[in-house]
Amino acid sequence: MPRLPTSLLRKAYAIDSLLPPLLGPCRDLNSARNELRWLREHVDKVSRARYTKGGSSAKGGLLRTLVRKRVSGGKPIGAPLQYGLGTEYFGDLEIEVRPGVLIPRPETAASVTHLTRLVRDARELPTELRILDLCTGTGCIPLLFHDVFYSVRSDVELRFLGVDISSKAIALANRNLQRLRRSKKYVHKGVTEFMLADVLVNPFADRARRPDEPLPLKSALNFNKKRVFWDILVSNPPYISPSAFRTTTARSVRGFEPRLALVPPGEAGRSDTEQGDAFYPMLLVAAIDAEVKIVLLEVADLDQAYRVARMAQGMQVYDGIEIWRDQPDQAHDGSSQPSSEFPIIGQGNGRSVLCWRGPGALWLGKNNGEASNAGPLVQKPYSELDSVSKPEAVHSSLHPESFMQMQGGRRNV
Ligand SMILES: C[S@@+](CC[C@H](N)C(=O)[O-])C[C@H]1O[C@@H](n2cnc3c(N)ncnc32)[C@H](O)[C@@H]1O
């Protein structure tokens, strides 16, 4: 690697004595200044949090340690700063991050916070509300939902189950849970658990499993004696198509965050777009199996949001479907609102699809039947669903059992 010119080092030092060491990993002055700004912001947040817990609010030592770590920690150039810092803020929560597990994003936090506030404000909720988070990563979604909900309301027992295929992610999610449980702010209510399972695999598929492979979701729920019925399903699954991964995904993401968390696996005969969308049919079937009343699925953009909303609509079980932008709590200025098949809420890029049915409407503060882009409330057999909504042949053996469950074991909410 070429040496940095002395003139550049001098210039950097004149701006800030902490900049020259950062030029090593960053290679140019602008990037080094950005990193130093992020490090300072991080130190500010950490010191504020420590001060609230009665600790020291000193910043200088921590900042110098982080700069040293960044330079000598052997982190490859271009690696996300958060992996060096070891934590990232998700809403107000400081979440531990590690290479091998996706760094949580602020847009996800915005959707989860908005959903939680809507539910939190509902007049009537079941005494126990069960929330399933598929593809949980660091566990950030259940942990934030817990935090936002219990910061205001404590009359409901929240039960969370976060599921991931990666044992690294499950271990980190458990660490994050333990870490938050030790903080003063944590409200010790409800139950939060994490479980290893594969949400893409059909449990009835006739194929040999390797002994080290995670169980399919349905089998893992049974095997681990977890609840079968859930109220809310949230998921931020891998949703980037291979071509978008190559062409539009930032190098720091492509090179350092796990591909498993970003790009769904390929399958013979699948187009690029179908591969990017591969998780959604499975998630929607899981939602029906679990008799979920509210579903929130994160997507890459407005195009994918429409495709997912149409899949959900084709299932003909939802009373309402809408698309949320990055900031769903902000009123849209109306200037670029396309005449849309689905209501689009908030500002920014298309970010998630929200579906609700039955009591889910009340939990979200919707009038029953509002925004009914979802067709009649009639449960059709899967065999009659059209090809857009039918979650491919892989699910076919799920269906008879799904319906038996629905008829035999409905949980009152
Ligand atoms: C986009 S990340 C989301 C992580 C976290 N929920 C968040 O918002 O930061 C997707 C997660 O899906 C997990 N994943 C990938 N394939 C999976 C599968 N077949 N079954 C379950 N989880 C899977 C990855 O390990 C990764 O943690």
PDBQT file of the ligand as one rigid body, heavy atoms in Angstrom, charges set to zero:
ROOT
HETATM    1  C1  LIG A 501     -31.353  -8.539   6.670  1.00  0.00    +0.000 C 
HETATM    2  S1  LIG A 501     -30.786  -9.482   8.049  1.00  0.00    +0.000 S 
HETATM    3  C2  LIG A 501     -31.857  -8.822   9.312  1.00  0.00    +0.000 C 
HETATM    4  C3  LIG A 501     -31.307  -8.900  10.693  1.00  0.00    +0.000 C 
HETATM    5  C4  LIG A 501     -32.114  -8.090  11.731  1.00  0.00    +0.000 C 
HETATM    6  N1  LIG A 501     -33.485  -8.518  11.801  1.00  0.00    +0.000 N 
HETATM    7  C5  LIG A 501     -32.061  -6.610  11.412  1.00  0.00    +0.000 C 
HETATM    8  O1  LIG A 501     -33.072  -6.023  11.066  1.00  0.00    +0.000 OA
HETATM    9  O2  LIG A 501     -30.959  -6.039  11.548  1.00  0.00    +0.000 OA
HETATM   10  C6  LIG A 501     -31.448 -11.050   7.664  1.00  0.00    +0.000 C 
HETATM   11  C7  LIG A 501     -31.176 -12.171   8.661  1.00  0.00    +0.000 C 
HETATM   12  O3  LIG A 501     -31.765 -13.360   8.100  1.00  0.00    +0.000 OA
HETATM   13  C8  LIG A 501     -30.999 -14.496   8.490  1.00  0.00    +0.000 C 
HETATM   14  N2  LIG A 501     -31.314 -15.581   7.556  1.00  0.00    +0.000 N 
HETATM   15  C9  LIG A 501     -30.824 -15.809   6.315  1.00  0.00    +0.000 A 
HETATM   16  N3  LIG A 501     -31.374 -16.919   5.800  1.00  0.00    +0.000 NA
HETATM   17  C10 LIG A 501     -32.242 -17.402   6.710  1.00  0.00    +0.000 A 
HETATM   18  C11 LIG A 501     -33.112 -18.532   6.758  1.00  0.00    +0.000 A 
HETATM   19  N4  LIG A 501     -33.204 -19.364   5.718  1.00  0.00    +0.000 N 
HETATM   20  N5  LIG A 501     -33.847 -18.748   7.860  1.00  0.00    +0.000 NA
HETATM   21  C12 LIG A 501     -33.757 -17.899   8.935  1.00  0.00    +0.000 A 
HETATM   22  N6  LIG A 501     -32.951 -16.813   8.959  1.00  0.00    +0.000 NA
HETATM   23  C13 LIG A 501     -32.204 -16.551   7.849  1.00  0.00    +0.000 A 
HETATM   24  C14 LIG A 501     -29.571 -13.977   8.426  1.00  0.00    +0.000 C 
HETATM   25  O4  LIG A 501     -28.708 -14.782   9.200  1.00  0.00    +0.000 OA
HETATM   26  C15 LIG A 501     -29.736 -12.534   8.926  1.00  0.00    +0.000 C 
HETATM   27  O5  LIG A 501     -29.477 -12.474  10.311  1.00  0.00    +0.000 OA
ENDROOT
TORSDOF 0
